[in-house]
Amino acid sequence: MIGILLALSLASIAVIAILVSSAIIAALALWGRHDVSRFLVQHPAIESDTSLAAFKDLVRRQMKVALAAMVLGLTFGLLCMFVTMQLLLTGFLIVIVLGTVIFLLGRSGKKLETKARTLVCSDERRKVEYDKVAAAWTGKLFPNF
């Protein structure tokens, strides 16, 4: 009897934890999308050193948030496994619904990120630096520019 209650309470805690972690991941995805959108409105092209510096700041923020999202994603994945093992079909359905929402939110911001990485540059020197930063955004773990 106590074992069943303990298992149910652990499953309840895990469900709450998975809901909280998915809400944080969703909030990070929405914030990131808003941040990129705001940058694109303010800088439709890389026309000056100021706009290049703003792009670098954007990429640094996005990379730091991506690191936090990766840690949360790992936690989310572990919680998904635990909830599915504890609650079986109900847990699996919870995981599928939350995972789908997170996936769609993440996917919706990719078009804006691609647009931000493919802006027109006014001169060749800025273009080289811009391309280096844009490549780091998708290819490196830490901002080193």
C-alpha positions in Angstrom: 0.0 0.0 0.0 2.8 2.5 0.9 4.7 1.4 -2.2 1.7 2.3 -4.4 1.3 5.7 -2.7 5.0 6.4 -3.0 4.9 5.5 -6.7 1.9 7.7 -7.3 3.4 10.6 -5.5 6.6 10.2 -7.5 4.7 10.1 -10.7 2.7 13.2 -9.7 5.9 15.1 -8.9 7.4 14.0 -12.2 4.3 15.2 -14.1 4.5 18.6 -12.4 8.2 18.7 -13.1 7.6 17.9 -16.8 4.9 20.5 -17.0 7.2 23.2 -15.5 10.2 22.3 -17.6 8.1 22.3 -20.8 6.6 25.7 -19.8 10.1 27.1 -19.3 11.3 25.6 -22.7 8.3 27.1 -24.4 8.9 30.5 -22.8 12.5 30.4 -23.9 11.4 29.6 -27.5 8.9 32.4 -27.5 11.4 34.9 -26.1 14.0 33.8 -28.6 11.5 34.3 -31.5 10.6 37.7 -30.2 14.2 38.7 -29.8 15.1 37.7 -33.4 12.0 39.4 -34.7 12.8 42.6 -32.9 16.3 42.6 -34.3 15.0 42.1 -37.9 12.6 45.0 -37.5 15.4 47.3 -36.3 18.1 46.0 -38.7 16.7 44.8 -42.1 20.3 44.7 -43.4 23.8 44.9 -42.0 24.6 48.4 -43.1 26.9 49.7 -40.4 29.2 48.5 -37.6 26.3 49.3 -35.2 24.1 46.8 -36.9 26.9 44.2 -37.0 27.5 44.7 -33.3 23.7 44.3 -32.7 23.8 41.1 -34.6 26.7 39.8 -32.5 24.8 40.7 -29.4 21.7 38.9 -30.7 23.7 35.7 -31.5 25.4 35.7 -28.1 22.0 35.9 -26.4 20.5 33.2 -28.6 23.5 30.9 -28.0 23.3 31.3 -24.2 19.6 30.6 -24.2 20.2 27.6 -26.4 22.6 26.2 -23.8 20.0 26.6 -21.1 17.4 25.0 -23.4 19.6 22.1 -24.0 20.0 21.5 -20.2 16.3 21.8 -19.8 15.7 19.5 -22.8 17.9 16.8 -21.3 15.9 17.1 -18.0 12.7 17.1 -20.0 13.8 13.9 -21.8 14.7 12.1 -18.6 11.4 13.1 -17.0 9.5 11.9 -20.2 11.1 8.5 -19.7 10.2 8.4 -16.1 6.6 9.6 -16.6 6.1 7.1 -19.4 7.4 4.2 -17.3 5.2 5.2 -14.3 2.0 6.1 -16.0 2.3 4.0 -19.2 -0.3 5.1 -21.8 -1.3 8.2 -19.9 2.3 9.2 -19.4 3.0 8.5 -23.1 0.1 10.7 -24.2 1.4 13.5 -21.8 4.8 13.2 -23.3 3.5 13.3 -26.9 1.4 16.3 -26.4 4.1 18.4 -24.6 6.8 17.2 -27.0 4.7 18.2 -30.0 4.1 21.7 -28.6 7.8 22.2 -27.8 8.8 21.0 -31.3 6.3 23.2 -33.1 7.4 26.3 -31.0 11.0 25.6 -31.8 10.3 25.0 -35.4 8.3 28.3 -35.8 11.4 30.4 -34.8 13.7 28.8 -37.3 12.5 30.8 -40.3 13.3 34.0 -38.4 16.7 32.8 -37.4 17.4 31.8 -41.0 16.4 35.3 -42.2 18.6 36.9 -39.6 21.6 34.8 -40.8 21.1 35.7 -44.4 20.8 39.5 -44.3 22.4 41.7 -47.0 25.6 43.4 -46.0 26.7 46.8 -47.3 30.5 46.0 -47.6 32.8 43.0 -47.9 34.6 43.5 -44.6 31.3 43.4 -42.7 30.1 40.5 -44.8 33.1 38.3 -43.8 32.6 39.1 -40.1 28.8 38.6 -40.4 29.2 35.2 -42.1 31.6 34.1 -39.4 29.2 35.0 -36.6 26.2 33.5 -38.5 28.2 30.2 -38.9 29.1 30.2 -35.2 25.4 30.6 -34.3 24.6 27.2 -35.9 27.9 25.4 -35.7 29.4 26.2 -32.3 28.4 25.7 -28.7 29.8 28.9 -27.2 30.0 32.4 -28.7 33.7 33.1 -29.3 33.6 36.2 -31.5 
